[in-house]
Amino acid sequence: MGKTTGFLEFAREEEPRQVPAERLRHWREFVPALEDAPARTQAARCMDCGIPFCNSGCPVHNVIPEFNDLLWNGRWQQALESLHATNNFPEFTGRLCPAPCEAACTLGIHQAPVGIKAIEHAIIDKGWAMGWVVPQPARARSGQRVAIVGAGPAGLAAAQQLARAGHAVTVFDRQPKPGGLLRYGIPDFKLDKALIDRRLAQLEAEDVRFECGVEVSADAGAHAPAALLETFDAVLLAAGAEQPRDLPIPGRELAGIHYAMDFLVPQNRRNGGEPAADPPSAAGKRVVVIGGGDTGSDCVGTANRQGARSVTQIELLPQPPAHENKPLVWPYWPIKLRSSSSHEEGCARDWALTTQAFLPGADGRGVGALRVARVEWRDGRMHELADSAFEIEADLVLLALGFVHPHAALLDAFGVERDARGNAKAGTDARHGYATCVPRVYACGDVRRGQSLVVWAIREGREAAQAIDHALRRATQQPA
């Protein structure tokens, strides 16, 4: 709970960050962790609130009051142990998570909530700096083998849990390096890829094997589903939800219109020294990003670093209120206006716009503008306003509309039943958790629940690992 009266004595302090003019010159992270003294002060703000709603607000159920109290009392290593007890990769969530725990913080009803995300960031960075994060190989081997398809956060969390339980784990991924969208989708200025590499080194020291550049499909020989099921005792599908949502309107065929990942991934490849064939560039262009979520924000930051002439982001939904109605929504995730660090770097934003068509530029082949119209939302339905259409000039359009479901080919290859949204159908009940309709085949993360947060991926990876361990041993040896 921190210091008993800390919430009365100390104000919330945000993490420092470089000013936009400086950080736009490079691709590195620009938000360092809090120093020791301010981190402890922020932990001291944790109240003795009786019922810590932050715990339930956090998808991995971090024991937040516990590590706050440990940190306030200077017990950094014990705070790290508490954090790792529920979260395999706090350095990822401490940088990328939108912090639903803070939305559920009791102090946040009347004051600024406890800076839980910044505290988590400080604890894990201190842990790495002090050499407290070390491999934890299993003490005994089970003699059983598990294959994991997908090396994103869900697959990596499951791999670590299963390896520590004594199972022989091999992770397969179609990309050249493990990490999934952590490596190839999220820009380097939000997540330094060296953080992924040092975790991979830890997993390898715990006897997790990685086979990258491998496409698991029906005709993949040794990597076909039948071959994997013959070689391994269980298979976990953790390949994510990678089918992007399209915008099939007139002019969609024009050059210069790309899915967000077709823009973000090549830049990450170049930053990582990997080849990227003819990637789209925003240099000198008028860029329009369609979609107001985190992926759209990542496109904004990347376009500005590439030297865009201008960046505009538009959203179909109405502009959220500046402040949430806390008596109505607390402790749940509120709808309110959020501006990211990328928006600070230069971006025009507009809401309640529907895109009617893409219009050609002077050459007739590439996009030159978007025709959009104002909409009004009534009774949960969109109504286009009469005589509200206008044009937005654009040389590059990025579709950041989210992902609809995983690639069907992978699920079909295994014969896995899909739910109404096209995701792998697998429940989370205690007896048959994360099991699909195919014996010994499990699914977790975005491939099961649809597009979601990195913290949910970690939770599902941990729970799926526990379900597989239980099925293989008939009694789990892992904490819940």
C-alpha positions as CSV (number, residue, x, y, z in Angstrom):
1,M,0.0,0.0,0.0
2,G,3.0,2.3,0.1
3,K,3.1,5.1,2.7
4,T,-0.1,5.4,4.7
5,T,-0.5,9.2,4.0
6,G,1.5,9.2,0.7
7,F,-1.5,10.0,-1.4
8,L,-2.1,13.1,0.6
9,E,1.5,14.3,0.5
10,F,2.7,13.5,-3.0
11,A,1.4,14.5,-6.5
12,R,1.6,12.2,-9.5
13,E,4.8,12.6,-11.4
14,E,5.0,11.5,-15.1
15,E,8.0,9.9,-16.7
16,P,10.3,12.4,-18.4
17,R,10.5,12.4,-22.2
18,Q,12.4,14.2,-24.9
19,V,10.7,17.1,-26.6
20,P,9.3,16.4,-30.0
21,A,12.0,18.4,-31.9
22,E,14.7,16.1,-30.5
23,R,13.0,12.7,-30.6
24,L,11.9,13.2,-34.3
25,R,15.6,13.0,-35.3
26,H,16.0,9.3,-34.3
27,W,14.2,6.0,-33.9
28,R,15.2,5.3,-30.3
29,E,13.1,5.2,-27.2
30,F,12.6,8.6,-25.6
31,V,10.8,7.9,-22.3
32,P,13.3,6.7,-19.7
33,A,12.2,5.1,-16.5
34,L,11.8,7.2,-13.3
35,E,14.9,7.5,-11.1
36,D,14.9,5.6,-7.9
37,A,13.8,8.4,-5.6
38,P,10.8,9.6,-7.7
39,A,9.8,6.0,-8.3
40,R,9.6,5.3,-4.6
41,T,7.6,8.5,-4.0
42,Q,5.1,7.4,-6.7
43,A,4.8,4.0,-5.0
44,A,4.1,5.8,-1.8
45,R,0.9,7.2,-3.2
46,C,-0.7,3.8,-3.2
47,M,-3.6,4.0,-0.7
48,D,-4.8,1.5,1.9
49,C,-8.0,1.3,-0.1
50,G,-9.3,-2.0,1.3
51,I,-10.3,-3.5,-2.1
52,P,-7.5,-3.0,-4.7
53,F,-9.6,-2.7,-7.8
54,C,-6.3,-2.2,-9.7
55,N,-5.6,-5.9,-9.3
56,S,-8.8,-6.8,-11.2
57,G,-8.3,-4.0,-13.7
58,C,-5.0,-5.6,-14.7
59,P,-5.5,-8.5,-17.1
60,V,-2.5,-10.4,-15.6
61,H,-3.7,-9.6,-12.1
62,N,-0.4,-7.9,-10.9
63,V,-0.4,-7.7,-7.1
64,I,0.0,-3.9,-7.4
65,P,-0.3,-2.8,-3.7
66,E,2.3,-5.4,-2.8
67,F,5.0,-4.2,-5.2
68,N,4.2,-0.6,-4.4
69,D,4.7,-1.3,-0.7
70,L,8.0,-3.2,-1.3
71,L,9.3,-0.4,-3.5
72,W,8.4,2.3,-1.0
73,N,10.4,0.4,1.6
74,G,13.4,0.2,-0.7
75,R,13.0,-3.6,-1.4
76,W,13.5,-3.4,-5.1
77,Q,14.4,-7.0,-5.7
78,Q,11.4,-8.3,-3.8
79,A,9.2,-5.9,-5.8
80,L,10.6,-7.4,-9.0
81,E,9.8,-10.9,-7.7
82,S,6.3,-9.8,-7.0
83,L,5.9,-8.3,-10.5
84,H,7.4,-11.4,-12.2
85,A,5.1,-13.7,-10.3
86,T,2.2,-12.6,-12.6
87,N,3.9,-11.0,-15.6
88,N,6.6,-12.6,-17.7
89,F,7.6,-9.5,-19.5
90,P,7.0,-6.3,-17.5
91,E,9.4,-4.3,-19.7
92,F,6.9,-4.8,-22.6
93,T,3.8,-3.9,-20.6
94,G,5.6,-1.1,-18.7
95,R,6.1,0.6,-22.1
96,L,3.1,-0.5,-24.2
97,C,0.2,-1.2,-22.0
98,P,-2.6,1.5,-21.8
99,A,-2.7,0.7,-18.1
100,P,-6.3,-0.4,-17.3
101,C,-5.0,-0.8,-13.8
102,E,-4.7,2.9,-13.4
103,A,-8.3,3.4,-14.7
104,A,-9.4,1.1,-11.9
105,C,-7.2,2.8,-9.2
106,T,-9.3,3.9,-6.2
107,L,-7.2,7.1,-5.8
108,G,-8.2,8.0,-9.4
109,I,-11.8,8.7,-8.4
110,H,-10.9,12.1,-7.0
111,Q,-7.2,12.6,-7.8
112,A,-4.7,11.5,-10.4
113,P,-4.3,7.7,-10.1
114,V,-1.2,6.0,-8.9
115,G,1.4,5.9,-11.7
116,I,1.4,2.1,-11.8
117,K,2.7,1.8,-15.4
118,A,5.7,4.0,-14.6
119,I,6.4,2.1,-11.4
120,E,6.4,-1.2,-13.3
121,H,8.8,0.4,-15.9
122,A,11.1,1.5,-13.1
123,I,11.1,-1.9,-11.3
124,I,11.9,-4.0,-14.3
125,D,14.6,-1.6,-15.7
126,K,16.2,-1.6,-12.3
127,G,16.1,-5.4,-12.2
128,W,17.9,-5.7,-15.5
129,A,20.5,-3.1,-14.6
130,M,21.2,-4.9,-11.3
131,G,21.4,-8.4,-12.9
132,W,18.4,-9.7,-11.0
133,V,16.7,-11.1,-14.1
134,V,18.3,-14.5,-14.7
135,P,17.3,-17.7,-16.4
136,Q,15.3,-20.1,-14.3
137,P,15.7,-23.5,-16.0
138,A,13.5,-26.4,-14.9
139,R,14.9,-28.6,-12.1
140,A,13.6,-31.7,-13.7
141,R,12.4,-32.7,-17.2
142,S,8.9,-34.1,-17.9
143,G,9.9,-35.9,-21.0
144,Q,7.1,-34.3,-23.0
145,R,7.3,-31.9,-25.9
146,V,5.2,-28.9,-26.8
147,A,5.2,-27.0,-30.1
148,I,4.1,-23.3,-30.1
149,V,3.2,-21.7,-33.4
150,G,3.8,-17.9,-33.1
151,A,6.6,-16.1,-31.3
152,G,4.6,-13.0,-30.2
153,P,4.0,-12.2,-26.5
154,A,1.4,-14.9,-26.1
155,G,3.6,-17.6,-27.5
156,L,6.7,-16.4,-25.6
157,A,4.9,-16.2,-22.3
158,A,3.5,-19.8,-22.8
159,A,6.9,-21.0,-23.9
160,Q,8.6,-19.7,-20.7
161,Q,6.0,-21.1,-18.4
162,L,6.0,-24.5,-20.1
163,A,9.8,-24.7,-20.1
164,R,10.0,-23.8,-16.5
165,A,7.5,-26.6,-15.8
166,G,10.0,-29.0,-17.4
167,H,8.6,-29.5,-20.9
168,A,10.7,-29.4,-24.0
169,V,9.4,-26.4,-25.9
170,T,10.0,-25.4,-29.6
171,V,8.6,-22.1,-30.9
172,F,7.9,-21.8,-34.7
173,D,7.5,-18.5,-36.4
174,R,7.3,-17.4,-40.0
175,Q,9.2,-14.2,-39.5
176,P,13.1,-14.2,-39.5
177,K,13.3,-13.4,-35.8
178,P,11.0,-14.0,-32.8
179,G,8.8,-11.3,-31.3
180,G,5.8,-11.0,-33.5
181,L,4.3,-7.6,-33.7
182,L,6.5,-6.5,-30.7
183,R,9.4,-6.7,-33.2
184,Y,7.8,-6.0,-36.5
185,G,4.8,-3.9,-35.8
186,I,5.5,-1.6,-32.9
187,P,7.9,1.1,-33.8
188,D,11.4,1.2,-32.2
189,F,10.7,4.5,-30.6
190,K,8.1,2.8,-28.4
191,L,10.0,-0.5,-27.8
192,D,13.7,-1.0,-28.3
193,K,14.1,-4.4,-29.9
194,A,17.2,-5.1,-27.7
195,L,14.6,-5.6,-24.9
196,I,13.1,-8.5,-26.9
197,D,16.5,-10.0,-27.7
198,R,17.6,-10.1,-24.0
199,R,14.4,-11.9,-23.1
200,L,14.9,-14.4,-25.9
201,A,18.4,-15.1,-24.6
202,Q,16.8,-15.8,-21.2
203,L,14.3,-18.2,-22.8
204,E,17.0,-20.0,-24.7
205,A,19.0,-20.4,-21.5
206,E,15.8,-22.0,-20.1
207,D,15.9,-24.5,-23.0
208,V,13.3,-23.0,-25.3
209,R,14.1,-23.6,-28.9
210,F,13.2,-21.3,-31.8
211,E,12.7,-22.2,-35.4
212,C,12.1,-19.0,-37.4
213,G,11.4,-18.4,-41.1
214,V,9.1,-21.4,-40.9
215,E,5.5,-21.4,-42.3
216,V,3.3,-24.0,-40.6
217,S,0.8,-25.1,-43.3
218,A,-0.8,-28.2,-44.7
219,D,1.9,-28.8,-47.2
220,A,4.9,-27.8,-45.1
221,G,6.4,-31.2,-44.8
222,A,8.1,-31.5,-41.3
223,H,6.2,-28.4,-40.3
224,A,2.8,-29.5,-41.4
225,P,0.1,-30.0,-38.6
226,A,0.2,-33.8,-38.9
227,A,3.9,-33.9,-38.6
228,L,3.9,-31.6,-35.5
229,L,1.2,-33.7,-33.8
230,E,3.2,-36.8,-34.5
231,T,6.4,-35.2,-33.0
232,F,5.0,-33.2,-30.1
233,D,2.6,-34.1,-27.3
234,A,0.7,-30.8,-27.6
235,V,0.6,-27.9,-30.1
236,L,-0.3,-24.3,-29.1
237,L,-1.5,-21.9,-31.7
238,A,-0.4,-18.3,-30.8
239,A,0.0,-16.8,-34.2
240,G,-2.0,-13.6,-33.6
241,A,-4.8,-12.0,-35.6
242,E,-3.1,-10.8,-38.8
243,Q,-5.9,-10.3,-41.3
244,P,-6.3,-6.5,-41.7
245,R,-9.6,-4.9,-42.1
246,D,-10.0,-3.4,-45.5
247,L,-11.9,-0.3,-46.8
248,P,-13.5,-1.5,-50.1
249,I,-14.7,1.8,-51.5
250,P,-14.3,3.4,-55.0
251,G,-10.6,4.2,-55.8
252,R,-9.2,1.5,-53.4
253,E,-7.1,0.2,-56.3
254,L,-5.1,3.4,-56.6
255,A,-1.4,3.4,-55.8
256,G,-0.4,4.9,-52.5
257,I,-3.0,3.2,-50.3
258,H,-1.6,0.7,-47.9
259,Y,-2.5,-1.3,-44.8
260,A,-0.8,0.0,-41.7
261,M,1.4,-3.0,-41.3
262,D,2.7,-2.8,-44.8
263,F,4.0,0.6,-43.8
264,L,5.2,-0.1,-40.3
265,V,6.9,-3.5,-40.8
266,P,9.4,-2.4,-43.5
267,Q,10.5,0.5,-41.4
268,N,11.1,-1.9,-38.4
269,R,13.0,-4.2,-40.7
270,R,15.3,-1.4,-41.9
271,N,15.9,-0.3,-38.4
272,G,16.8,-3.9,-37.5
273,G,19.2,-4.3,-40.4
274,E,16.8,-6.7,-42.3
275,P,16.0,-6.3,-46.0
276,A,12.8,-4.5,-46.8
277,A,11.8,-4.7,-50.5
278,D,10.5,-1.4,-51.9
279,P,8.6,-0.2,-48.7
280,P,6.2,2.8,-48.9
281,S,7.7,6.0,-47.7
282,A,6.0,9.1,-46.2
283,A,8.9,11.4,-47.1
284,G,7.6,14.7,-48.5
285,K,4.1,13.4,-48.8
286,R,0.7,14.4,-47.4
287,V,-0.2,11.4,-45.3
288,V,-3.7,10.5,-44.1
289,V,-4.1,7.8,-41.5
290,I,-7.6,6.3,-41.3
291,G,-8.2,4.8,-37.9
292,G,-7.8,6.4,-34.5
293,G,-6.3,3.5,-32.4
294,D,-2.7,2.7,-31.3
295,T,-1.7,1.4,-34.8
296,G,-2.9,4.6,-36.3
297,S,-0.8,6.5,-33.8
298,D,2.2,4.4,-34.6
299,C,1.7,5.4,-38.3
300,V,1.7,9.0,-37.3
301,G,5.0,8.8,-35.4
302,T,6.6,6.8,-38.2
303,A,5.4,9.1,-40.9
304,N,6.8,12.2,-39.1
305,R,10.2,10.5,-38.6
306,Q,10.3,9.7,-42.3
307,G,9.8,13.4,-43.1
308,A,6.1,13.6,-44.1
309,R,5.0,17.0,-45.4
310,S,1.8,16.7,-43.3
311,V,0.0,14.1,-41.3
312,T,-3.8,13.9,-40.8
313,Q,-5.6,11.2,-38.8
314,I,-9.3,10.7,-39.1
315,E,-11.7,8.5,-37.2
316,L,-15.2,7.2,-37.9
317,L,-16.4,7.6,-34.3
318,P,-17.2,11.0,-32.6
319,Q,-14.5,12.8,-30.7
320,P,-14.5,11.4,-27.1
321,P,-14.9,13.8,-24.1
322,A,-11.8,15.3,-22.6
323,H,-12.7,13.8,-19.2
324,E,-14.6,10.6,-18.4
325,N,-17.7,10.4,-16.3
326,K,-16.0,8.6,-13.4
327,P,-19.2,8.0,-11.3
328,L,-20.6,6.2,-14.3
329,V,-17.7,4.1,-15.5
330,W,-15.2,3.6,-12.7
331,P,-13.4,1.1,-12.2
332,Y,-13.9,0.1,-15.9
333,W,-12.0,1.4,-18.9
334,P,-13.3,4.8,-19.7
335,I,-14.0,6.4,-23.0
336,K,-12.2,9.7,-23.1
337,L,-9.9,11.6,-25.5
338,R,-6.4,10.2,-25.5
339,S,-3.4,11.8,-27.2
340,S,-0.3,9.8,-27.7
341,S,3.3,11.0,-27.9
342,S,3.0,10.7,-31.7
343,H,0.2,13.2,-31.8
344,E,2.4,15.6,-29.9
345,E,4.9,15.4,-32.7
346,G,2.6,16.9,-35.3
347,C,-0.8,15.6,-36.5
348,A,-4.1,17.1,-37.5
349,R,-7.0,15.0,-36.1
350,D,-10.6,14.9,-37.1
351,W,-13.5,12.7,-35.9
352,A,-16.9,11.5,-37.1
353,L,-15.8,11.2,-40.7
354,T,-16.7,8.5,-43.1
355,T,-14.6,8.0,-46.2
356,Q,-16.7,7.8,-49.3
357,A,-14.0,7.4,-52.0
358,F,-10.3,7.6,-52.8
359,L,-9.7,10.1,-55.7
360,P,-6.9,9.9,-58.2
361,G,-4.1,12.4,-58.4
362,A,-2.7,14.2,-61.4
363,D,-1.2,11.1,-63.0
364,G,-4.5,9.1,-62.6
365,R,-2.7,6.2,-61.1
366,G,-1.9,7.2,-57.6
367,V,-4.2,8.6,-54.8
368,G,-4.5,12.4,-54.7
369,A,-7.3,12.9,-52.2
370,L,-10.1,11.4,-50.1
371,R,-13.7,12.3,-50.3
372,V,-15.1,12.3,-46.8
373,A,-18.4,13.3,-45.1
374,R,-19.5,14.2,-41.6
375,V,-21.6,11.6,-39.7
376,E,-23.7,11.7,-36.6
377,W,-24.2,8.8,-34.3
378,R,-27.7,8.3,-32.9
379,D,-29.1,5.2,-31.2
380,G,-25.8,3.4,-31.9
381,R,-26.1,3.9,-35.6
382,M,-24.2,6.1,-38.1
383,H,-26.1,8.8,-40.0
384,E,-24.4,10.7,-42.8
385,L,-25.1,14.4,-42.7
386,A,-26.4,16.0,-45.9
387,D,-24.2,18.3,-47.8
388,S,-21.2,17.6,-45.5
389,A,-18.9,16.0,-48.0
390,F,-15.4,17.5,-48.6
391,E,-12.0,16.4,-49.8
392,I,-8.7,15.9,-47.9
393,E,-5.6,15.9,-50.1
394,A,-3.3,12.9,-49.7
395,D,-0.4,11.3,-51.5
396,L,-0.2,8.3,-49.0
397,V,-3.2,6.7,-47.2
398,L,-2.6,4.3,-44.4
399,L,-5.5,2.0,-43.3
400,A,-5.2,1.5,-39.6
401,L,-8.6,-0.1,-39.1
402,G,-7.5,-3.1,-37.0
403,F,-7.5,-6.8,-37.6
404,V,-10.6,-8.9,-38.2
405,H,-9.3,-12.4,-37.4
406,P,-6.3,-14.7,-37.8
407,H,-5.3,-16.1,-41.2
408,A,-7.8,-18.8,-42.0
409,A,-5.2,-21.0,-43.7
410,L,-3.5,-21.9,-40.4
411,L,-6.7,-22.8,-38.6
412,D,-7.9,-24.8,-41.6
413,A,-4.7,-26.7,-41.8
414,F,-5.2,-28.0,-38.3
415,G,-8.9,-28.4,-38.7
416,V,-9.7,-26.0,-35.9
417,E,-13.2,-24.8,-35.6
418,R,-13.7,-21.1,-35.9
419,D,-16.1,-18.9,-33.9
420,A,-18.5,-16.3,-35.5
421,R,-15.7,-13.8,-35.8
422,G,-13.3,-16.2,-37.5
423,N,-11.1,-16.7,-34.5
424,A,-10.0,-20.1,-33.2
425,K,-12.8,-21.5,-31.1
426,A,-11.4,-22.4,-27.7
427,G,-12.9,-21.7,-24.3
428,T,-11.2,-20.7,-21.0
429,D,-13.0,-22.9,-18.6
430,A,-10.9,-24.6,-15.9
431,R,-11.3,-28.2,-17.2
432,H,-10.7,-27.7,-20.9
433,G,-9.0,-24.3,-21.0
434,Y,-7.8,-23.1,-24.4
435,A,-8.4,-26.5,-26.0
436,T,-9.7,-26.5,-29.5
437,C,-11.9,-29.1,-31.1
438,V,-8.8,-30.9,-32.3
439,P,-7.2,-33.2,-29.6
440,R,-3.9,-31.9,-28.2
441,V,-4.2,-28.6,-30.1
442,Y,-4.7,-25.4,-28.1
443,A,-5.1,-21.7,-29.0
444,C,-4.4,-18.5,-27.1
445,G,-3.9,-14.8,-27.5
446,D,-5.2,-12.9,-30.5
447,V,-5.7,-16.0,-32.6
448,R,-8.4,-17.0,-30.0
449,R,-9.8,-13.7,-28.7
450,G,-9.2,-11.4,-31.6
451,Q,-7.1,-8.2,-31.7
452,S,-6.2,-7.2,-28.2
453,L,-3.5,-5.8,-25.9
454,V,-0.1,-7.2,-25.2
455,V,-1.0,-7.6,-21.6
456,W,-4.0,-9.9,-22.6
457,A,-1.6,-11.9,-24.8
458,I,0.7,-12.5,-21.9
459,R,-2.2,-13.5,-19.7
460,E,-3.6,-15.9,-22.2
461,G,-0.2,-17.4,-22.9
462,R,0.3,-18.1,-19.2
463,E,-3.1,-19.6,-18.7
464,A,-2.8,-21.7,-21.9
465,A,0.5,-23.0,-20.6
466,Q,-1.1,-24.0,-17.3
467,A,-3.9,-25.8,-19.2
468,I,-1.4,-27.7,-21.3
469,D,0.8,-28.5,-18.3
470,H,-2.3,-29.8,-16.5
471,A,-3.3,-31.9,-19.4
472,L,0.2,-33.4,-19.8
473,R,0.8,-34.0,-16.1
474,R,-2.8,-34.2,-14.8
475,A,-1.7,-31.8,-12.1
476,T,-0.2,-28.3,-12.7
477,Q,3.0,-27.3,-11.1
478,Q,2.6,-23.6,-11.9
479,P,1.0,-20.7,-10.0
480,A,-2.3,-19.5,-11.2
